[in-house]
Amino acid sequence: MTTVAAPAVPPSLSLPVIEAAFPRQLHPYWPRLQENTRSWLLEKRLMPVDKVEEYADGLCYTDLMAGYYLGASDEVLQAIADYSAWFFVWDDRHDRDVVHGRTAAWRRLRFRLHAALDAPADHLRDPDPLVAGFADSVSRLFAFLPDTWNARFARHFHTVIEAYDKEFRNRVEGRIPGVDEYLALRRLTFAHWIWTDLLELGAGHELPDSVRKNPAFRRAALLSQDFAALYNDLCSLPKEIAGDEVHNLGISLITHEGLTLEEAVHELRRRVEKCITEFLAVEPDVLRLADRISDGPAVRACLANMRNWFSSVYWFHHESGRYMVDSWDDRSTPPYVSNEAAGEK
């Protein structure tokens, strides 16, 4: 594995327990991963050439995946990293469609993504690069495990698309969801179960329902994803306030619980730290489960990568240009995005 020099972390975002108890490593394939994903973004026309050249490496999308799915084969990691890069580009298109009021464009994209998910081979030449790129990445992900895993992944991602549509409507209407509603929706827009499904790809083994639905395994998976989503909210809060966002736990707390900005940040930190504490408490239960069953090696591999998610997400937020709002010319417009939707200005 490759070790990496750590950047400085602002005190307000520093989590000493992550830095001490969750050592960070990168998959040894990472340098080629970065190069190949950059080429894939260009080949699939997912980002303009000038944006790829100037920003792709600094966005650190491949670093995030290379720090998560350790032990995966190079081919699996490449497929996951390309899919992850696509996901970020999709998220940016969704954001720009909201900002520019492109409701019809978003509706078309939503329906085409559902169709491409059900039959990716039929959409590899879709005129919208985002749909074609999605079809390509999903086709590759579907090549590694049985059809039962593919069907589960598709089922989970259909719900993600619909959650993005719910967020689109909330943002267009300026509607800030309440705390509980937000947290439920966030687990879908952050794609908690997609990244958890992909742990099995990394382990090269489809887990049976009895393992995936085991309370300890499911709890550990959920905590690792909740940590990532909440820490993202904490780090994104300045960017999303600047962009008149409505989807951030901090914004929901301020709006519906009457907290000040300082109190909301404190509450976000408390929830983030609780995810870490509870994960450390449930981790031994998952290891005991692994000791009892024939799927034990895959369970251990998945658990180890749930743990890696904490450190990978943490450092990603302090290395990626995606969160360096203070360096942008316009704090509400990321410099790495294109404001054009497919076929529209």
C-alpha positions in Angstrom: 0.0 0.0 0.0 1.0 3.6 -0.5 1.2 6.1 2.4 0.5 9.7 1.8 1.6 13.0 3.4 -1.2 14.6 5.3 -2.3 18.2 4.6 -3.0 20.7 7.4 -6.6 20.6 8.6 -8.4 23.7 9.9 -9.1 23.3 13.7 -12.9 23.6 13.2 -12.8 20.5 10.9 -10.0 18.6 12.7 -10.9 15.1 14.0 -7.9 13.9 16.0 -9.4 10.4 16.4 -9.4 9.9 12.6 -5.8 11.1 12.3 -4.7 8.8 15.2 -6.9 5.6 14.9 -7.8 5.4 11.2 -4.5 5.3 9.3 -4.8 6.2 5.6 -3.4 4.3 2.7 -3.9 4.3 -1.0 -4.3 1.3 -3.3 -0.9 0.8 -5.1 -2.7 1.1 -8.5 -3.6 4.8 -7.6 -1.1 6.6 -10.0 -2.4 4.7 -13.0 -6.0 5.0 -11.7 -5.7 8.8 -11.7 -4.3 8.8 -15.2 -6.8 6.4 -16.6 -9.8 8.1 -15.1 -8.6 11.4 -16.4 -8.5 9.8 -19.9 -11.9 8.3 -19.4 -13.5 11.7 -18.5 -12.0 13.0 -21.8 -13.0 10.0 -23.9 -16.6 10.1 -22.7 -16.7 14.0 -22.9 -17.9 14.2 -19.3 -15.8 17.3 -18.7 -14.4 19.9 -21.2 -10.8 19.4 -22.1 -9.6 22.6 -20.4 -11.5 21.6 -17.2 -10.0 18.1 -17.2 -6.5 19.5 -17.7 -6.7 22.2 -15.1 -8.9 20.6 -12.4 -9.3 16.8 -12.7 -6.2 15.8 -10.7 -6.8 18.4 -8.0 -10.4 17.3 -7.5 -8.9 14.1 -6.1 -11.8 11.8 -7.1 -9.5 8.9 -7.7 -7.7 9.5 -4.4 -11.1 9.0 -2.6 -11.7 5.6 -4.2 -8.1 4.5 -4.0 -8.2 5.1 -0.2 -11.5 3.2 0.1 -11.6 0.0 -1.9 -8.2 -1.5 -0.8 -7.7 -5.0 -1.9 -9.8 -4.7 -5.0 -8.3 -5.9 -8.3 -7.0 -3.1 -10.5 -9.8 -3.7 -13.0 -12.5 -3.4 -10.3 -10.9 -0.3 -8.8 -10.8 1.3 -12.2 -14.4 0.6 -12.9 -15.4 2.0 -9.4 -13.2 5.1 -9.8 -14.7 5.9 -13.2 -18.2 5.4 -11.9 -17.4 7.7 -8.9 -16.0 10.4 -11.2 -19.2 10.1 -13.2 -21.2 10.5 -10.0 -19.5 13.8 -9.2 -20.1 15.1 -12.7 -23.7 14.1 -12.5 -24.0 15.9 -9.1 -22.6 19.0 -10.7 -25.0 18.8 -13.7 -27.9 18.4 -11.2 -26.7 21.5 -9.4 -26.3 23.6 -12.5 -29.7 22.5 -13.8 -31.2 23.7 -10.5 -29.3 27.0 -10.6 -30.3 27.8 -14.2 -33.9 26.5 -13.8 -33.4 23.8 -16.5 -36.4 21.7 -15.3 -37.1 20.0 -18.7 -33.4 19.1 -19.1 -33.3 17.6 -15.7 -36.5 15.6 -16.3 -35.1 14.2 -19.6 -31.9 13.2 -17.9 -33.7 11.6 -15.0 -35.7 9.3 -17.3 -32.8 8.4 -19.5 -30.7 7.5 -16.5 -33.4 5.1 -15.3 -33.6 3.6 -18.8 -29.8 3.2 -19.0 -29.7 1.6 -15.6 -32.1 -1.1 -16.8 -30.4 -1.7 -20.1 -26.9 -0.2 -20.1 -25.8 -1.8 -23.4 -28.6 0.0 -25.2 -27.4 3.4 -24.1 -23.7 3.4 -24.7 -24.1 5.8 -27.7 -26.7 8.1 -26.1 -26.3 11.7 -27.4 -26.0 13.0 -23.9 -22.4 12.2 -22.7 -23.6 11.9 -19.1 -26.1 9.1 -20.0 -23.5 7.3 -22.3 -20.8 7.6 -19.6 -23.2 6.2 -17.0 -24.1 3.3 -19.3 -20.4 2.5 -19.8 -19.5 2.6 -16.1 -22.6 0.5 -15.1 -21.8 -2.1 -17.8 -18.4 -2.5 -16.4 -19.5 -2.7 -12.8 -22.0 -5.4 -13.8 -19.2 -7.7 -15.2 -17.8 -8.9 -11.9 -20.5 -10.4 -9.7 -23.7 -12.5 -10.4 -26.9 -11.0 -11.8 -28.4 -11.0 -8.3 -25.8 -8.3 -7.2 -26.4 -6.4 -10.4 -30.2 -6.3 -9.8 -29.6 -5.1 -6.2 -27.3 -2.3 -7.4 -29.8 -1.2 -10.0 -32.6 -1.3 -7.5 -30.6 0.9 -5.1 -29.5 3.3 -7.8 -33.1 3.8 -9.1 -33.9 5.2 -5.6 -30.9 7.5 -5.8 -32.1 9.0 -9.0 -35.5 9.6 -7.5 -33.9 11.1 -4.4 -32.0 13.5 -6.6 -35.3 14.5 -8.2 -36.8 15.2 -4.8 -33.8 17.4 -4.0 -34.2 19.1 -7.3 -37.8 20.0 -6.5 -36.9 21.1 -3.0 -34.2 23.4 -4.3 -36.4 24.9 -7.1 -39.1 25.6 -4.6 -36.6 26.9 -2.0 -37.9 24.3 0.5 -35.6 23.4 3.3 -36.5 19.9 4.7 -36.8 19.3 8.4 -34.0 17.4 10.2 -35.5 13.9 10.1 -36.7 14.3 6.5 -33.3 15.6 5.5 -31.4 12.8 7.1 -33.6 10.1 5.4 -33.2 11.8 2.0 -29.4 12.3 2.5 -28.9 8.6 2.9 -30.3 8.3 -0.6 -28.6 11.3 -2.3 -25.3 10.3 -0.8 -26.0 6.7 -2.2 -25.2 5.0 1.1 -26.2 1.5 -0.2 -24.4 1.9 -3.5 -21.0 2.5 -1.9 -21.8 -0.4 0.5 -22.7 -2.7 -2.4 -19.4 -1.8 -4.1 -17.6 -3.2 -1.0 -18.5 -6.6 -2.3 -17.0 -5.9 -5.7 -13.8 -4.9 -3.9 -13.9 -8.2 -1.9 -14.7 -10.2 -5.1 -17.6 -11.9 -3.3 -21.4 -11.3 -3.2 -22.5 -11.5 0.4 -25.8 -13.3 1.3 -28.8 -11.5 2.7 -28.1 -13.1 6.1 -24.8 -11.2 6.3 -25.8 -7.9 4.7 -28.9 -7.7 7.0 -27.0 -8.8 10.1 -27.6 -6.0 12.6 -23.9 -5.5 13.4 -22.8 -5.5 9.7 -25.6 -3.3 8.6 -24.9 -0.9 11.5 -21.2 -0.6 10.7 -21.9 0.0 7.0 -24.5 2.7 7.8 -22.2 4.5 10.3 -19.3 4.6 7.9 -21.6 6.2 5.3 -23.4 8.5 7.8 -20.0 9.8 8.9 -19.1 10.6 5.3 -22.4 12.4 4.6 -22.3 14.4 7.8 -18.7 15.3 7.5 -19.4 16.4 3.9 -22.2 18.6 5.3 -19.8 20.1 7.8 -17.2 20.9 5.2 -19.7 22.0 2.6 -21.7 24.4 4.8 -19.9 27.6 3.7 -20.1 26.6 0.0 -23.8 25.7 0.2 -24.8 28.8 2.2 -23.0 30.8 -0.5 -24.9 29.0 -3.2 -28.3 29.4 -1.5 -28.5 25.6 -1.0 -31.4 24.1 1.0 -29.8 20.6 1.4 -27.4 20.5 4.3 -28.0 19.3 7.8 -26.6 22.6 9.2 -29.1 24.6 7.1 -32.0 22.4 8.4 -30.8 22.8 12.0 -30.7 26.6 11.6 -34.0 26.8 9.9 -36.1 24.3 11.8 -34.4 24.0 15.2 -33.5 27.7 15.6 -29.8 27.1 16.0 -27.2 29.8 15.3 -24.6 29.0 12.7 -22.1 28.3 15.4 -24.5 26.0 17.2 -25.3 24.1 14.0 -21.6 23.6 13.3 -21.2 22.3 16.9 -24.1 19.9 16.4 -22.8 18.6 13.1 -19.4 17.9 14.8 -21.2 16.1 17.6 -23.0 13.8 15.2 -19.9 13.2 13.1 -17.9 12.2 16.2 -20.8 10.0 17.4 -20.6 8.0 14.1 -16.9 7.3 14.8 -17.5 6.3 18.4 -20.4 4.0 17.5 -18.4 2.4 14.6 -15.5 1.6 16.9 -18.1 0.0 19.3 -19.8 -2.2 16.7 -16.6 -3.2 14.8 -15.7 -6.1 17.2 -19.2 -7.5 16.7 -18.7 -7.7 12.9 -15.3 -9.4 13.5 -17.0 -12.0 15.7 -19.6 -12.5 12.9 -16.7 -13.1 10.4 -15.2 -15.7 12.7 -18.4 -17.7 12.7 -19.3 -18.0 9.0 -17.8 -19.2 5.7 -18.1 -15.8 4.2 -15.8 -14.5 6.9 -12.9 -13.4 4.7 -15.2 -11.2 2.6 -16.9 -9.8 5.7 -13.4 -8.9 7.0 -12.5 -7.3 3.7 -15.7 -5.2 3.6 -15.3 -4.1 7.3 -11.7 -3.1 6.7 -12.8 -0.9 3.8 -15.7 0.6 5.9 -13.0 1.7 8.2 -10.9 3.0 5.3 -13.8 5.1 4.3 -13.5 7.3 7.4 -9.9 8.3 6.6 -10.4 8.5 2.9 -13.4 10.8 3.2 -11.7 12.9 5.9 -8.5 13.6 3.9 -10.4 14.0 0.6 -12.2 17.0 2.0 -8.9 18.7 2.8 -7.2 17.9 -0.5 -9.9 18.2 -3.1 -10.4 21.5 -5.0 -14.1 20.7 -4.7 -14.1 22.3 -1.2 -11.6 25.1 -1.5 -14.4 27.7 -1.8 -12.2 30.6 -0.7 -10.0 30.2 -3.7 -12.9 30.5 -6.2 -13.6 33.7 -8.1 -17.3 33.2 -7.4 -18.1 31.3 -4.2 -21.4 30.0 -5.6 -20.0 28.7 -8.9 -17.4 26.0 -8.9 -14.6 26.7 -11.4 -14.5 23.1 -12.6 -18.0 22.9 -13.9 -19.6 23.7 -17.2 -22.8 25.8 -17.0 -24.1 24.1 -20.2 -26.5 21.2 -20.1 -26.4 18.8 -23.0 -27.9 20.5 -26.1 -28.6 23.7 -24.2 -26.9 27.0 -23.4 
